[in-house]
Amino acid sequence: MSFLQFCRILWARRWIILAATAGCFLAALLTIQLLPTRYEAKSRVMLELLKPDPVTGQVIASNFARTYMSTQAELIRDDRVTGAVVDSLGWTNSPQLLASYNAAVPDRSMDFRRWLGQIISTNTKVTPVEGSNILEITYTGNDPQSAAAVADAVRAAYVDQSVAFKRESAGGTANWFDTQLVKLRGQLTTAEARKTAFEKANNVVIQDDNTDTESNRLKALASSAGTVPLVTPAAAPPPSANAAALAQLDARIVSESQALGPNHPTIQDMKRQRTALAQTVAQERTAAPTINTGPSIAGQVAAQTSKVIGQRNKVEEARRLGADVAVLRDQYVKTAARAADLRQQAESNDSGLTLLGSAVTPESPSFPNVPLILVGSFLFGLALGVLSAIITEMLSRRVRGVEDLAATGAPVIIVVGGQGEQDKTSKPSLMQRLRLRSPEMA
């Protein structure tokens, strides 16, 4: 079929095309009148993803930001949020909504408040603004004022529920930590009592640096080895200056050896000084008269060493008990600090959200889209009319030009038209060619 044949068919069946186009257009107008008008109101809230939590100091990682925003979008449409919106708007007191509920849910399988919440959830759309941490809450309603009010109510309920969620989570965790704190307190008290009883029963005292008093006494005696023997206060002569200097030098050697090492030049020099000074003190003791002395330093060191060795097992047990107390005390302090942080978080009113203005009352409806429906109906009617014209022509085919006869294989001898001699050399216009009737063959 050539283009000219196609155009002849459309021109011959133009009334079918016009009727179909006009019918679809009128149907579109009627549909626009019958469809309920819908308005969209938008309200925005910004998620403070980059701002640390004022209590915990935590910041949401950037790779979890999209997941977090998707989660928040689902929470906005949750029953707890929509139920709070229903309560704030007072919809449960509306007789019209109650009548609609009775007609929609005759078996009462869903309570009235939840049914209203489902309506809000269905008409609410939450989308993140591209390239930002802003959520846009869109509510679609039959009235522009009510749509804006519901959009703001949804946002307010979402902020309140976000605070409630954080409080409930922190409060529940804090209660668990409080329970653990009570257990740790009891275990710490028991451990401390066990350690104290063991020390009293065995005459062993462990210092804060995890050393016992007997070992410290042995170190003191060992550090003063080589000095004059201990004497009773009544018989002991006053110590000489050389003996006192020797004792001070010994103390310095012991203390600095721990820091510098025994082979340090300074230590070696101090040892040479001690040797010379010790000889002088020994000469003074030889020249001094014999007096009634007490036990020597070496004897005291030997006795103290035996005592420390004898109670080594007891000291180790006391240290183990002290380590248990230290571990429990550290756990108790950390648990108490964590419980305090959670309690503070449970009392916080920070939601981590920033409200970005109120919803603007829409001036024009978002549905039905009148220009789109009219243009669509016109194009659809035009296409339907063309299709109907072609089908009608195929069912009742007619000869409308020479081309139609050529398609049948019949010979065309002459075409009789209304053209004069002056028109034989001129090309007929398109309208003339379209209006050309069935030719007469000679």
DRENTORMI-990274 format. One record per residue (C-alpha): residue number from 1; residue in three letters; chain; x, y, z. Coordinates in pm, 1 decimal, padded with zeros to 6 digits, m for minus. Each point is the difference from the previous one (the first is absolute). Last residue first. Layout:
N
LOZA     i    aa   ch         c1         c2         c3
LOZA   NUM   ALA    A          X          Y          Z
...
//
This chain:
442
LOZA     i    aa   ch         c1         c2         c3
LOZA   442   ALA    A   m01233.1    00179.6   m02176.7
LOZA   441   MET    A    00042.5    00007.2    00378.8
LOZA   440   GLU    A   m00179.7    00246.5    00216.2
LOZA   439   PRO    A    00198.6    00109.1    00300.9
LOZA   438   SER    A   m00131.2   m00032.5    00354.9
LOZA   437   ARG    A   m00005.3    00342.1    00160.7
LOZA   436   LEU    A    00275.5    00253.1    00030.7
LOZA   435   ARG    A   m00061.7    00205.7    00315.2
LOZA   434   LEU    A    00343.7   m00078.5    00139.4
LOZA   433   ARG    A    00171.5    00084.2   m00329.7
LOZA   432   GLN    A   m00185.3    00324.8   m00025.5
LOZA   431   MET    A    00083.8    00082.5    00361.7
LOZA   430   LEU    A    00366.5   m00072.1   m00069.9
LOZA   429   SER    A    00008.1    00224.4   m00306.5
LOZA   428   PRO    A    00008.7   m00134.6   m00354.7
LOZA   427   LYS    A    00328.5    00039.0   m00195.2
LOZA   426   SER    A   m00023.9    00222.9   m00305.7
LOZA   425   THR    A    00042.1   m00130.2   m00358.0
LOZA   424   LYS    A   m00355.5   m00116.9   m00037.4
LOZA   423   ASP    A   m00141.1    00303.9    00181.0
LOZA   422   GLN    A   m00034.4    00224.4   m00304.6
LOZA   421   GLU    A   m00191.7   m00267.6   m00181.1
LOZA   420   GLY    A   m00262.0   m00008.7    00270.8
LOZA   419   GLN    A   m00006.0   m00221.1    00312.3
LOZA   418   GLY    A   m00317.3   m00163.5    00128.9
LOZA   417   GLY    A    00134.7   m00354.0   m00006.3
LOZA   416   VAL    A   m00020.4   m00304.3   m00227.5
LOZA   415   VAL    A    00293.2   m00232.5    00048.6
LOZA   414   ILE    A    00082.5   m00218.5   m00298.9
LOZA   413   ILE    A    00097.3   m00357.9   m00074.0
LOZA   412   VAL    A    00063.9   m00137.1    00348.7
LOZA   411   PRO    A    00068.1   m00376.1   m00004.4
LOZA   410   ALA    A   m00118.1   m00195.4    00310.8
LOZA   409   GLY    A    00286.1   m00142.0    00213.2
LOZA   408   THR    A   m00181.2    00059.5    00332.6
LOZA   407   ALA    A    00271.4    00234.8    00139.0
LOZA   406   ALA    A   m00013.7    00200.9   m00319.0
LOZA   405   LEU    A   m00367.2    00058.2    00055.4
LOZA   404   ASP    A    00069.2    00154.9    00347.3
LOZA   403   GLU    A    00278.7    00214.1   m00147.7
LOZA   402   VAL    A   m00237.5    00144.8   m00257.9
LOZA   401   GLY    A   m00204.9    00146.7    00277.1
LOZA   400   ARG    A   m00272.3   m00046.2    00261.3
LOZA   399   VAL    A   m00100.6   m00358.9   m00065.8
LOZA   398   ARG    A   m00179.9   m00123.5    00307.4
LOZA   397   ARG    A    00079.9   m00248.3    00277.9
LOZA   396   SER    A   m00269.0   m00076.6    00253.4
LOZA   395   LEU    A    00165.3   m00198.1    00281.0
LOZA   394   MET    A    00341.7    00152.1   m00069.6
LOZA   393   GLU    A   m00149.9    00348.0   m00008.1
LOZA   392   THR    A   m00169.7   m00052.3    00336.6
LOZA   391   ILE    A    00326.8   m00124.6    00151.3
LOZA   390   ILE    A    00188.1    00301.8   m00138.6
LOZA   389   ALA    A   m00259.9    00243.4    00127.7
LOZA   388   SER    A   m00006.9   m00164.1    00343.2
LOZA   387   LEU    A    00378.9    00024.2    00028.6
LOZA   386   VAL    A   m00005.6    00364.3   m00103.3
LOZA   385   GLY    A   m00279.4    00072.5    00246.0
LOZA   384   LEU    A    00178.1   m00178.0    00287.1
LOZA   383   ALA    A    00319.9    00191.6   m00071.6
LOZA   382   LEU    A   m00188.0    00329.1    00001.3
LOZA   381   GLY    A   m00190.1   m00093.6    00312.7
LOZA   380   PHE    A    00324.2   m00092.1    00178.8
LOZA   379   LEU    A    00167.5    00320.6   m00109.0
LOZA   378   PHE    A   m00294.5    00209.2    00117.4
LOZA   377   SER    A   m00035.7   m00196.1    00324.2
LOZA   376   GLY    A    00368.9    00042.2    00078.1
LOZA   375   VAL    A   m00009.1    00372.3   m00065.2
LOZA   374   LEU    A   m00306.7    00038.7    00219.7
LOZA   373   ILE    A    00132.3   m00226.0    00277.6
LOZA   372   LEU    A    00342.5    00166.9    00006.7
LOZA   371   PRO    A   m00147.4    00348.0    00005.3
LOZA   370   VAL    A   m00243.7   m00093.6    00281.6
LOZA   369   ASN    A    00240.9   m00178.2    00233.4
LOZA   368   PRO    A   m00256.6   m00152.1    00235.1
LOZA   367   PHE    A    00170.6    00011.4    00238.9
LOZA   366   SER    A    00274.6    00235.6    00120.0
LOZA   365   PRO    A   m00252.3    00265.5    00084.3
LOZA   364   SER    A    00094.0    00367.7   m00018.4
LOZA   363   GLU    A    00069.8    00246.6    00280.3
LOZA   362   PRO    A    00177.4   m00235.1    00239.6
LOZA   361   THR    A    00014.4    00117.0    00365.4
LOZA   360   VAL    A    00368.0    00027.1    00089.4
LOZA   359   ALA    A    00133.8   m00244.4    00259.2
LOZA   358   SER    A    00190.1    00160.8    00285.5
LOZA   357   GLY    A    00366.5    00094.8    00010.8
LOZA   356   LEU    A    00305.9   m00223.4   m00001.9
LOZA   355   LEU    A   m00017.3   m00196.8    00326.6
LOZA   354   THR    A    00337.7   m00124.8    00124.1
LOZA   353   LEU    A    00044.9   m00356.4    00122.3
LOZA   352   GLY    A    00250.2   m00165.6    00237.5
LOZA   351   SER    A   m00282.5   m00061.9    00245.3
LOZA   350   ASP    A    00145.4    00179.5    00302.9
LOZA   349   ASN    A   m00233.3   m00020.4    00300.1
LOZA   348   SER    A    00250.6   m00181.9    00222.2
LOZA   347   GLU    A   m00116.8   m00192.1    00307.8
LOZA   346   ALA    A    00081.0   m00343.7   m00142.3
LOZA   345   GLN    A    00338.2    00135.1   m00114.5
LOZA   344   GLN    A    00084.8    00102.3    00355.4
LOZA   343   ARG    A   m00100.1   m00341.8    00125.1
LOZA   342   LEU    A    00211.0   m00156.6   m00273.2
LOZA   341   ASP    A    00304.3    00203.1    00100.0
LOZA   340   ALA    A   m00048.8   m00090.4    00367.2
LOZA   339   ALA    A   m00029.1   m00370.1   m00086.0
LOZA   338   ARG    A    00324.5    00021.1   m00198.6
LOZA   337   ALA    A    00183.4    00165.6    00289.8
LOZA   336   ALA    A   m00133.0   m00255.4    00249.6
LOZA   335   THR    A    00104.6   m00285.4   m00227.0
LOZA   334   LYS    A    00350.4    00143.8   m00039.0
LOZA   333   VAL    A    00042.5    00047.7    00377.5
LOZA   332   TYR    A   m00137.2   m00346.3    00082.5
LOZA   331   GLN    A    00218.9   m00168.5   m00256.8
LOZA   330   ASP    A    00308.1    00171.9    00142.5
LOZA   329   ARG    A   m00099.2   m00097.1    00355.8
LOZA   328   LEU    A   m00059.1   m00359.6   m00107.1
LOZA   327   VAL    A    00343.3   m00018.5   m00161.3
LOZA   326   ALA    A    00171.4    00160.8    00300.5
LOZA   325   VAL    A   m00176.6   m00230.9    00249.6
LOZA   324   ASP    A    00098.5   m00307.2   m00198.2
LOZA   323   ALA    A    00358.5    00128.5   m00013.5
LOZA   322   GLY    A   m00003.5    00046.5    00377.9
LOZA   321   LEU    A   m00114.7   m00359.4    00050.1
LOZA   320   ARG    A    00283.2   m00113.8   m00223.6
LOZA   319   ARG    A    00242.5    00218.4    00195.1
LOZA   318   ALA    A   m00117.3   m00153.0    00328.4
LOZA   317   GLU    A    00051.2   m00346.8   m00144.0
LOZA   316   GLU    A    00350.1    00095.9   m00110.1
LOZA   315   VAL    A    00076.9    00142.9    00343.9
LOZA   314   LYS    A   m00120.9   m00316.6    00171.3
LOZA   313   ASN    A    00214.2   m00213.4   m00223.6
LOZA   312   ARG    A    00302.2    00221.1    00072.7
LOZA   311   GLN    A   m00050.4   m00018.2    00377.9
LOZA   310   GLY    A    00312.4   m00203.9    00081.5
LOZA   309   ILE    A    00210.7    00170.5   m00262.5
LOZA   308   VAL    A   m00074.9    00344.0    00149.7
LOZA   307   LYS    A    00080.5   m00122.1    00352.2
LOZA   306   SER    A    00321.7   m00163.9   m00109.7
LOZA   305   THR    A    00104.8    00319.7   m00172.5
LOZA   304   GLN    A   m00082.4    00202.2    00311.1
LOZA   303   ALA    A    00222.7   m00221.9    00212.2
LOZA   302   ALA    A    00286.0    00019.2   m00247.9
LOZA   301   VAL    A   m00034.9    00377.9   m00032.6
LOZA   300   GLN    A   m00007.2    00036.9    00379.4
LOZA   299   GLY    A    00309.5   m00211.4    00032.4
LOZA   298   ALA    A    00182.6    00199.2   m00266.1
LOZA   297   ILE    A   m00099.1    00323.4    00172.5
LOZA   296   SER    A    00148.7   m00122.5    00326.4
LOZA   295   PRO    A   m00199.0   m00097.5    00304.7
LOZA   294   GLY    A    00042.6    00223.7    00303.6
LOZA   293   THR    A    00316.5    00148.1    00128.5
LOZA   292   ASN    A    00147.2    00013.8    00352.0
LOZA   291   ILE    A    00303.0    00212.0   m00040.7
LOZA   290   THR    A    00365.8   m00058.5   m00090.7
LOZA   289   PRO    A    00198.6    00318.9   m00007.7
LOZA   288   ALA    A    00056.0    00175.7   m00338.2
LOZA   287   ALA    A    00327.8   m00046.2   m00182.9
LOZA   286   THR    A   m00125.2   m00291.7   m00202.7
LOZA   285   ARG    A   m00326.5    00185.2   m00078.4
LOZA   284   GLU    A    00196.2    00303.9   m00122.3
LOZA   283   GLN    A    00215.2   m00219.8   m00223.3
LOZA   282   ALA    A   m00310.7   m00159.7   m00149.1
LOZA   281   VAL    A   m00149.1    00343.9   m00069.4
LOZA   280   THR    A    00314.5    00103.3   m00187.4
LOZA   279   GLN    A    00001.2   m00322.4   m00201.0
LOZA   278   ALA    A   m00368.4    00051.2   m00088.2
LOZA   277   LEU    A    00077.8    00349.5   m00129.4
LOZA   276   ALA    A    00261.2   m00132.0   m00238.8
LOZA   275   THR    A   m00228.6   m00273.9   m00126.0
LOZA   274   ARG    A   m00294.6    00241.8   m00020.2
LOZA   273   GLN    A    00196.9    00240.4   m00217.9
LOZA   272   ARG    A    00085.2   m00285.1   m00234.5
LOZA   271   LYS    A   m00367.8   m00095.2   m00010.9
LOZA   270   MET    A   m00094.2    00359.6   m00084.8
LOZA   269   ASP    A    00243.0   m00001.1   m00290.1
LOZA   268   GLN    A   m00146.3   m00324.1   m00131.5
LOZA   267   ILE    A   m00351.3    00141.8    00031.0
LOZA   266   THR    A    00098.3    00311.8   m00194.7
LOZA   265   PRO    A    00167.4   m00209.7   m00265.3
LOZA   264   HIS    A   m00318.2   m00206.6   m00052.4
LOZA   263   ASN    A    00049.7   m00370.8    00046.4
LOZA   262   PRO    A   m00263.9   m00051.3    00270.1
LOZA   261   GLY    A   m00282.5    00160.5   m00200.9
LOZA   260   LEU    A   m00097.4    00366.7   m00030.3
LOZA   259   ALA    A   m00350.0    00007.6    00151.7
LOZA   258   GLN    A    00002.9   m00296.5    00235.3
LOZA   257   SER    A    00366.4    00061.3    00079.1
LOZA   256   GLU    A   m00090.6    00357.0    00096.2
LOZA   255   SER    A   m00216.1   m00108.9    00293.6
LOZA   254   VAL    A    00235.2   m00266.4    00136.0
LOZA   253   ILE    A    00317.7    00208.9   m00043.3
LOZA   252   ARG    A   m00167.3    00303.3    00158.8
LOZA   251   ALA    A   m00107.3   m00202.2    00302.7
LOZA   250   ASP    A    00349.4   m00139.2    00040.8
LOZA   249   LEU    A    00147.4    00351.1   m00018.6
LOZA   248   GLN    A   m00240.8    00121.0    00269.5
LOZA   247   ALA    A    00101.3   m00289.2    00225.4
LOZA   246   LEU    A    00369.8    00067.2   m00059.8
LOZA   245   ALA    A   m00046.0    00369.5    00076.7
LOZA   244   ALA    A   m00166.1   m00093.0    00327.8
LOZA   243   ALA    A    00286.4   m00234.1    00085.2
LOZA   242   ASN    A    00256.8    00266.4   m00090.7
LOZA   241   ALA    A   m00171.7    00256.1    00221.4
LOZA   240   SER    A    00021.0   m00232.5    00297.0
LOZA   239   PRO    A   m00300.6   m00159.1    00163.6
LOZA   238   PRO    A   m00071.5    00095.9    00365.0
LOZA   237   PRO    A    00090.8   m00282.6    00230.4
LOZA   236   ALA    A   m00251.7   m00282.5    00049.2
LOZA   235   ALA    A   m00044.3   m00119.6    00356.6
LOZA   234   ALA    A   m00337.3    00149.8    00104.6
LOZA   233   PRO    A   m00159.0    00008.8   m00344.5
LOZA   232   THR    A    00076.1   m00369.4   m00062.9
LOZA   231   VAL    A    00224.2   m00055.6   m00287.6
LOZA   230   LEU    A   m00051.1   m00074.0   m00366.8
LOZA   229   PRO    A    00311.9   m00086.7   m00180.8
LOZA   228   VAL    A    00187.7    00267.7   m00193.9
LOZA   227   THR    A   m00063.4    00014.4   m00373.3
LOZA   226   GLY    A    00086.8   m00278.5   m00244.1
LOZA   225   ALA    A   m00358.6   m00085.2   m00093.7
LOZA   224   SER    A   m00229.2    00306.5   m00007.1
LOZA   223   SER    A   m00162.2   m00089.7   m00332.8
LOZA   222   ALA    A   m00053.6   m00357.4    00112.7
LOZA   221   LEU    A   m00180.9    00118.3    00313.6
LOZA   220   ALA    A   m00232.1    00223.6   m00200.8
LOZA   219   LYS    A   m00066.9   m00272.0   m00255.4
LOZA   218   LEU    A   m00083.3   m00242.7    00278.8
LOZA   217   ARG    A   m00243.6    00247.6    00151.4
LOZA   216   ASN    A   m00173.7    00040.7   m00335.6
LOZA   215   SER    A   m00030.1   m00376.5   m00027.0
LOZA   214   GLU    A   m00152.1   m00015.2    00348.1
LOZA   213   THR    A   m00246.7    00278.9   m00079.3
LOZA   212   ASP    A   m00149.1   m00169.4   m00307.1
LOZA   211   THR    A    00009.8    00131.9   m00356.8
LOZA   210   ASN    A   m00290.8    00045.5   m00243.7
LOZA   209   ASP    A    00058.7    00377.1   m00045.7
LOZA   208   ASP    A   m00306.2    00068.9    00219.5
LOZA   207   GLN    A    00161.0   m00192.6    00284.2
LOZA   206   ILE    A   m00066.3   m00364.3    00086.9
LOZA   205   VAL    A   m00007.3   m00080.9    00372.6
LOZA   204   VAL    A    00063.8   m00352.4    00125.0
LOZA   203   ASN    A   m00067.9   m00101.2    00361.5
LOZA   202   ASN    A   m00145.4   m00333.9   m00113.5
LOZA   201   ALA    A   m00349.2    00027.8    00148.8
LOZA   200   LYS    A   m00016.1    00376.8   m00035.5
LOZA   199   GLU    A    00113.7   m00006.7   m00363.3
LOZA   198   PHE    A   m00242.8   m00279.5   m00087.0
LOZA   197   ALA    A   m00290.6    00180.7    00162.3
LOZA   196   THR    A    00080.6    00321.4   m00188.1
LOZA   195   LYS    A    00022.4   m00180.5   m00336.0
LOZA   194   ARG    A   m00329.8   m00187.3    00054.5
LOZA   193   ALA    A   m00174.4    00321.9    00106.8
LOZA   192   GLU    A    00129.7    00179.0   m00309.4
LOZA   191   ALA    A   m00116.2   m00282.7   m00226.1
LOZA   190   THR    A   m00345.9   m00010.4    00158.8
LOZA   189   THR    A   m00043.8    00376.0   m00031.8
LOZA   188   LEU    A    00114.3   m00011.5   m00360.7
LOZA   187   GLN    A   m00237.5   m00287.5   m00085.6
LOZA   186   GLY    A   m00293.5    00184.7    00158.4
LOZA   185   ARG    A    00083.8    00321.5   m00181.3
LOZA   184   LEU    A    00048.3   m00189.9   m00325.3
LOZA   183   LYS    A   m00345.6   m00154.3    00028.2
LOZA   182   VAL    A   m00162.4    00336.2    00075.9
LOZA   181   LEU    A    00183.9    00159.6   m00293.8
LOZA   180   GLN    A   m00113.5   m00277.5   m00233.3
LOZA   179   THR    A   m00359.5    00081.9    00084.0
LOZA   178   ASP    A    00068.3    00369.9   m00048.1
LOZA   177   PHE    A    00158.3   m00079.0   m00338.1
LOZA   176   TRP    A   m00316.3   m00179.6   m00106.7
LOZA   175   ASN    A   m00212.0    00293.0    00115.5
LOZA   174   ALA    A    00224.6    00235.8   m00195.3
LOZA   173   THR    A   m00051.6   m00206.4   m00316.2
LOZA   172   GLY    A   m00376.6    00030.6    00036.7
LOZA   171   GLY    A    00023.3    00372.5    00072.4
LOZA   170   ALA    A    00226.2    00066.0   m00298.8
LOZA   169   SER    A   m00232.7   m00181.5   m00238.5
LOZA   168   GLU    A   m00312.5    00153.7    00148.4
LOZA   167   ARG    A    00148.3    00347.9    00000.1
LOZA   166   LYS    A    00124.9   m00026.7   m00358.0
LOZA   165   PHE    A   m00335.9   m00128.9   m00121.6
LOZA   164   ALA    A   m00187.4    00272.6    00190.7
LOZA   163   VAL    A    00217.2    00273.0   m00151.5
LOZA   162   SER    A   m00060.6   m00142.3   m00346.9
LOZA   161   GLN    A   m00369.7   m00032.5    00085.4
LOZA   160   ASP    A   m00024.5    00370.3    00073.3
LOZA   159   VAL    A    00180.0    00092.1   m00324.1
LOZA   158   TYR    A   m00222.4   m00235.3   m00202.6
LOZA   157   ALA    A   m00313.8    00139.1    00165.0
LOZA   156   ALA    A    00103.9    00352.8   m00097.8
LOZA   155   ARG    A    00068.2   m00107.2   m00359.6
LOZA   154   VAL    A   m00330.0   m00182.3   m00030.2
LOZA   153   ALA    A   m00184.8    00297.8    00148.4
LOZA   152   ASP    A    00166.8    00237.0   m00248.3
LOZA   151   ALA    A   m00112.1   m00216.4   m00293.2
LOZA   150   VAL    A   m00347.1   m00041.1    00155.8
LOZA   149   ALA    A   m00048.0    00376.1    00026.6
LOZA   148   ALA    A    00118.2    00058.8   m00357.6
LOZA   147   ALA    A   m00240.0   m00264.5   m00133.2
LOZA   146   SER    A   m00282.9    00139.1    00215.4
LOZA   145   GLN    A    00041.9    00345.8   m00151.4
LOZA   144   PRO    A    00023.5   m00126.8   m00357.9
LOZA   143   ASP    A   m00304.4   m00231.7    00027.7
LOZA   142   ASN    A   m00031.3   m00347.7   m00149.1
LOZA   141   GLY    A    00334.5   m00116.1    00134.5
LOZA   140   THR    A    00347.6   m00108.6   m00112.5
LOZA   139   TYR    A    00281.0    00024.4    00256.7
LOZA   138   THR    A    00362.9    00051.8   m00099.8
LOZA   137   ILE    A    00283.1   m00023.9    00254.0
LOZA   136   GLU    A    00333.6    00111.3   m00144.5
LOZA   135   LEU    A    00307.6   m00133.2    00179.1
LOZA   134   ILE    A    00315.6    00210.0   m00002.2
LOZA   133   ASN    A    00353.6   m00141.3    00025.1
LOZA   132   SER    A    00101.1    00141.1   m00338.5
LOZA   131   GLY    A    00104.6   m00102.0   m00351.5
LOZA   130   GLU    A   m00347.8   m00101.2   m00113.7
LOZA   129   VAL    A   m00277.9    00097.0    00239.4
LOZA   128   PRO    A   m00104.2   m00316.9    00178.3
LOZA   127   THR    A   m00356.8   m00118.1   m00068.7
LOZA   126   VAL    A   m00287.2   m00067.3    00237.4
LOZA   125   LYS    A   m00350.0   m00056.4   m00136.8
LOZA   124   THR    A   m00309.2    00017.1    00216.9
LOZA   123   ASN    A   m00344.6   m00088.6   m00138.3
LOZA   122   THR    A    00025.5   m00368.2    00092.8
LOZA   121   SER    A    00144.3    00074.0    00345.5
LOZA   120   ILE    A   m00275.6    00251.2    00075.3
LOZA   119   ILE    A   m00269.2   m00247.5   m00103.2
LOZA   118   GLN    A    00170.8   m00275.7    00199.7
LOZA   117   GLY    A   m00005.8    00223.8    00306.9
LOZA   116   LEU    A   m00375.7    00044.0   m00039.2
LOZA   115   TRP    A   m00039.9   m00377.4   m00003.9
LOZA   114   ARG    A    00224.8   m00029.0    00307.2
LOZA   113   ARG    A   m00219.2    00243.8    00190.0
LOZA   112   PHE    A   m00323.4   m00175.6   m00097.3
LOZA   111   ASP    A    00110.7   m00351.5    00096.4
LOZA   110   MET    A    00067.3   m00258.4   m00268.5
LOZA   109   SER    A   m00197.8   m00324.3   m00039.3
LOZA   108   ARG    A   m00314.7    00200.7    00075.9
LOZA   107   ASP    A   m00208.9   m00234.1   m00219.7
LOZA   106   PRO    A   m00161.5    00292.9   m00184.0
LOZA   105   VAL    A    00333.5    00157.2   m00091.9
LOZA   104   ALA    A   m00063.8    00239.3   m00292.0
LOZA   103   ALA    A   m00359.8    00097.7    00085.4
LOZA   102   ASN    A    00063.6    00030.2    00373.2
LOZA   101   TYR    A    00319.0    00194.7   m00068.8
LOZA   100   SER    A   m00175.2    00242.1   m00233.3
LOZA    99   ALA    A   m00262.7    00061.6    00268.7
LOZA    98   LEU    A    00272.5    00062.3    00255.5
LOZA    97   LEU    A    00172.4    00241.6   m00236.9
LOZA    96   GLN    A   m00322.0    00195.9   m00037.2
LOZA    95   PRO    A   m00068.1   m00004.0    00375.6
LOZA    94   SER    A    00344.4    00154.6    00072.2
LOZA    93   ASN    A    00121.8   m00050.4    00359.5
LOZA    92   THR    A    00275.2   m00246.2   m00095.5
LOZA    91   TRP    A    00134.6    00262.0   m00238.8
LOZA    90   GLY    A    00120.4    00221.0    00283.0
LOZA    89   LEU    A    00294.6    00140.1   m00198.0
LOZA    88   SER    A    00251.4   m00069.3    00278.5
LOZA    87   ASP    A   m00138.9   m00348.9    00062.1
LOZA    86   VAL    A    00009.7   m00099.3   m00368.1
LOZA    85   VAL    A    00353.5    00137.9   m00029.5
LOZA    84   ALA    A    00109.7   m00207.7    00302.0
LOZA    83   GLY    A   m00144.4   m00308.0   m00169.1
LOZA    82   THR    A    00191.0    00085.7   m00318.8
LOZA    81   VAL    A    00326.4    00015.5    00193.6
LOZA    80   ARG    A   m00055.7   m00318.6    00200.0
LOZA    79   ASP    A   m00137.8   m00181.0   m00303.6
LOZA    78   ASP    A    00315.4    00060.6   m00204.4
LOZA    77   ARG    A   m00003.4    00225.5   m00307.2
LOZA    76   ILE    A    00263.7    00233.2    00141.9
LOZA    75   LEU    A    00198.0   m00304.6    00113.6
LOZA    74   GLU    A    00029.5   m00116.8   m00361.0
LOZA    73   ALA    A    00159.7    00329.6   m00104.9
LOZA    72   GLN    A    00230.7   m00017.4    00301.2
LOZA    71   THR    A    00124.6   m00340.2   m00114.0
LOZA    70   SER    A    00063.4    00131.1   m00349.8
LOZA    69   MET    A    00195.4    00291.8    00149.7
LOZA    68   TYR    A    00213.8   m00239.1    00206.3
LOZA    67   THR    A    00070.5   m00218.7   m00301.1
LOZA    66   ARG    A    00110.7    00305.6   m00196.7
LOZA    65   ALA    A    00219.9    00124.0    00287.3
LOZA    64   PHE    A    00170.6   m00335.3    00064.5
LOZA    63   ASN    A    00300.1    00070.9   m00224.5
LOZA    62   SER    A    00025.9    00351.7    00147.1
LOZA    61   ALA    A    00048.1   m00129.5    00354.7
LOZA    60   ILE    A   m00252.4    00121.0    00257.0
LOZA    59   VAL    A    00172.4    00204.5    00271.8
LOZA    58   GLN    A    00012.7   m00097.9    00368.3
LOZA    57   GLY    A    00073.3    00258.3    00270.2
LOZA    56   THR    A   m00201.7   m00199.9    00254.4
LOZA    55   VAL    A   m00186.5    00289.2    00161.0
LOZA    54   PRO    A   m00010.2    00284.6   m00253.8
LOZA    53   ASP    A   m00006.5   m00245.3   m00294.1
LOZA    52   PRO    A    00256.1    00118.9   m00253.3
LOZA    51   LYS    A   m00123.9    00210.3   m00295.4
LOZA    50   LEU    A    00072.1   m00151.3   m00342.3
LOZA    49   LEU    A   m00329.0   m00191.9   m00029.9
LOZA    48   GLU    A   m00221.5    00281.9    00125.5
LOZA    47   LEU    A   m00309.1   m00111.6   m00192.6
LOZA    46   MET    A   m00183.2    00294.1   m00154.6
LOZA    45   VAL    A   m00380.2    00010.9   m00005.7
LOZA    44   ARG    A   m00227.6    00111.1   m00282.1
LOZA    43   SER    A   m00376.1    00041.1   m00044.1
LOZA    42   LYS    A   m00188.3   m00037.7   m00326.1
LOZA    41   ALA    A   m00370.3    00037.7   m00071.9
LOZA    40   GLU    A   m00160.8   m00180.4   m00296.3
LOZA    39   TYR    A   m00361.2    00060.4   m00099.8
LOZA    38   ARG    A   m00248.9   m00248.7   m00143.7
LOZA    37   THR    A   m00326.3    00078.3   m00178.9
LOZA    36   PRO    A   m00249.1   m00283.5   m00020.2
LOZA    35   LEU    A   m00067.2   m00128.6   m00351.8
LOZA    34   LEU    A   m00349.7    00072.7   m00136.8
LOZA    33   GLN    A    00063.0    00332.0   m00173.7
LOZA    32   ILE    A    00330.0   m00110.3   m00148.0
LOZA    31   THR    A   m00164.1   m00320.7   m00118.2
LOZA    30   LEU    A   m00272.0    00196.4   m00179.7
LOZA    29   LEU    A    00260.7    00210.8   m00178.0
LOZA    28   ALA    A    00192.5   m00312.4   m00094.9
LOZA    27   ALA    A   m00313.9   m00163.2   m00134.1
LOZA    26   LEU    A   m00061.9    00312.7   m00209.4
LOZA    25   PHE    A    00350.1   m00027.0   m00144.8
LOZA    24   CYS    A   m00037.2   m00370.7   m00064.3
LOZA    23   GLY    A   m00329.6    00057.5   m00182.3
LOZA    22   ALA    A    00135.1    00292.7   m00200.5
LOZA    21   THR    A    00295.2   m00204.4   m00119.7
LOZA    20   ALA    A   m00214.9   m00301.1   m00087.2
LOZA    19   ALA    A   m00258.4    00213.0   m00180.5
LOZA    18   LEU    A    00265.1    00192.7   m00191.9
LOZA    17   ILE    A    00172.8   m00320.5   m00109.2
LOZA    16   ILE    A   m00329.1   m00159.1   m00106.8
LOZA    15   TRP    A   m00095.7    00318.4   m00182.2
LOZA    14   ARG    A    00328.2   m00000.6   m00184.0
LOZA    13   ARG    A   m00065.9   m00336.9   m00163.2
LOZA    12   ALA    A    00040.6    00119.2   m00360.2
LOZA    11   TRP    A    00285.8    00230.2    00096.9
LOZA    10   LEU    A    00174.6   m00273.6    00197.2
LOZA     9   ILE    A   m00040.1   m00246.1   m00287.8
LOZA     8   ARG    A    00124.9    00252.7   m00254.9
LOZA     7   CYS    A    00303.1    00073.5    00220.1
LOZA     6   PHE    A    00089.5   m00366.8    00015.8
LOZA     5   GLN    A   m00033.9   m00031.9   m00376.6
LOZA     4   LEU    A    00230.0    00299.2   m00046.1
LOZA     3   PHE    A    00252.8   m00146.7    00242.1
LOZA     2   SER    A    00013.1   m00318.0   m00199.7
LOZA     1   MET    A   m00146.0   m00331.8    00103.4
//
